Structure formats: structure tokens, C-alpha cells
Amino acid sequence: MVDDRSRAAVYSLVVMFAGSGRASDERHAADWIHKAYELSLRDGLDSPLLGLVVPLERMLQGVDPVRAWEPALDNEDPWARALARLQLGKMRVMLGHGGRDADEYLEQALAEFRALGERFGISFALTELADRLATRGDFAAASEYYEQAIAVLTEAGAVEDAIRMQAGQARLYWLRGDQDAVGPAMAEAERLAERVTWPEALAEVALAKTELARWGGDAEEARRQLDLAMVTLGDQAANLRSLTHHQLGYLTDDLGEARAHRAAAYRVATEAGYGPVLAQALVGVADLALRNDQHEQAARLLGASNVVRGLPDRSDPDLARIEAAARSRLGDAGFAEAAREGAEASRDELVAVTLAS
């Protein structure tokens, strides 16, 4: 018979891992959160990990994520406090806070994890910071953080977790214009992927290759890699379902099919409620507007996307391409006015109007 204390420890650990990662299953994680929270209410079961379950339960009950996590900063355990700080940064990113608060929480969490020598937390914080820096357009600094995260994970033997960072490095090299470094970085990601059987890890390489092939103008290779990723993933988590529809919307020449994929990507992203994925879906709908010669509507949708994310995504060449095309037609003043209108409008209505046209 497993005692409650042991069960509480196991449930808490499952919660921490079930809700992490690009392909996490939100419904599966919610079940474990409820179970762990019920145990946390029992007398004599005080533990740092269970204390971190409470904010997750409060979020499921509709409490603002930032408010839900702030009390966890008072946890007696330094590792739990560092993880709470990391989550407060991540929640701000998720909610589209564009200021430096999110970055500062992530940086503080990184410093605290380093002081503890805790590799999981160090790599987690480094990866979140790398993604944030890439969004701001600081590709060199983002690449350095990815490199550090890869080193930490490799030392810990967590090869499957390093795959996404290595594929991310290839993407950053492309964005920096260092084409000679793209191939070797992707080759290293493939080498790491050959050592694991975890579907999400294997799919990371195919998804990265999909994007790079499409940016390079090789639509056939992009479709092949996306098909591979979809087969590998099977029943995907919401963010990956949105991402696959997002990529398919770019890859199809048929406007009807593109419209269907944009509608699906936006619907799934809205249900998931994760700001960066929703912002990405809005950029995809802006691409559909552009393909229909609706330049003002494309600018409005980019304005709405920036509000959802909190800042423009400088790591998205598609956003830059759509913005350049709209500016060319509307002029700087016209683009700025349309983007302002989109920032103030209902994003659901903007999307509905574009999909109906």
C-alpha cells in the first residue's frame, strides 16, 4: 500500500512534467493537478512540490495566472521559489505582457537555479529566455542561451530535451543569415533524435525542417517534413495542432483550403489560450488577407497579433513579409492607422470578416 506522502510526491512530479513541453496534454495534466491538489488539502502532507500544485489548481478554477502564482514566492523551499519565479515569467509571456517584467522574472529564476545547481531549472529558464530574446530580435543572445541550455541538458543526459534547442539553433542561424551554420545545427538535431524514441522529440526536427524548407522556397520538402511530423505526433496537443494547420495554410495554393486551415489554426489556438500560439494564428489569417489583396485587413490583423503577444515577433519572417507588403501598398501612415484599428478591434470579428471574404 502506497502511503499518502509518497503518493503526493509522485503526483506532484507528474504534474510538473505533464504540463511542460511543446506537446503537453492539457487535459491529462489537469487530471493530475486535481489529484495532487486533493492530497494537498490533507493534514500532515506539507511539501514544497505540493505547494506548487495550488497555483495550478487555482488557474484551472479561473484565477488570473499571475495572481495564482504570486503566493508561491513565499514557499520555504528555494527550489520551489525559483520555479514559482520561472512560472511568473512564463505566465506573463503567455498572457502577452510586452514589458520587461517577464524577462526579469526569468532572469531571476535562472540566477536562483544556478545558485542551487539544479539543471532542469537552469535549462528551462535558459530556453524561456532564449525564446523571449528571439521574439525581441536579439538572435545572437538567444543563440547563446540555447547553447548553454544544450550543454546543461547534455551533461544531464537529457538528450530528448536538447533536440528542440538544437533545432531552434538552426532556426536562429537562418534568421541571422548564417546559412553555413544551419545545416550542421540541423544535422546535430537529427543525430540526437536518432538516439531517442520519444515522438515529440522526433517531431521537433521535422517541424523545424518544415519551416526552414518553406522559408527557403522548397514547398515540396516542407510538405514532406510536415507530413512526417504529423504522422509521428498522432493525437497532438493543441499548440501543435494549431502549428500544423498554420504551416498547411502557407503551403497550399488553394485559397479555400488555406481558409479552412487558418480557421482551424485560430480555433484551436483560441481554445488553448496560449498567447504566442494565438498571435501566430492571427499572422496566418493576415497572410490569407494579403493573398486576397486586403492590405488594410492584413495590417489590422498584425496589429491584433502584436496585442496578443505583447510585442511584434521579430523572429517570424512571415510577419515581416506581410508587414512589408502591406506597408508598400498603404504607406507608413496608412499601415500604422490600420494596425492601430486592429489593436483596438475584436480579434474574433477581424478573423470572421477575413474568413468570410
Buried (B, 14 or more C-beta within 10 A) or exposed (E): EEEEBEBBBBBBEBBBEBBEBBBBBBEEBBEBBBBBBEBBEEEEBEBBBBBBBBBBBBBBEEEEBBEBBBEBBEBEBBBBBBBBBBBBBBBBBBBBBBEEEBBBBBBBBBBBBBEEEBBBBBBBBBBBBBBBBBBBBBBEBBBBBBBBBBBBBBEBEBBBBBBBBBBBBBBBBBBBEBEEBBEEBBEBBBEBBEEBEBBBBBBBBBBBBBBBBBBEEBBEBBBBBBEBBBEBBEEBBBBBBBBBBBBBBBBBEEEEEBBBBBBBBBBBBBEBEBBBBBBBBBBBBBBBBBBBEBBBBBBBBBBBBBBBBBBBBBBBBBBEBBBEBBBEBBEEEBBBBBBEBBBEBEBEEBBBBBBEE
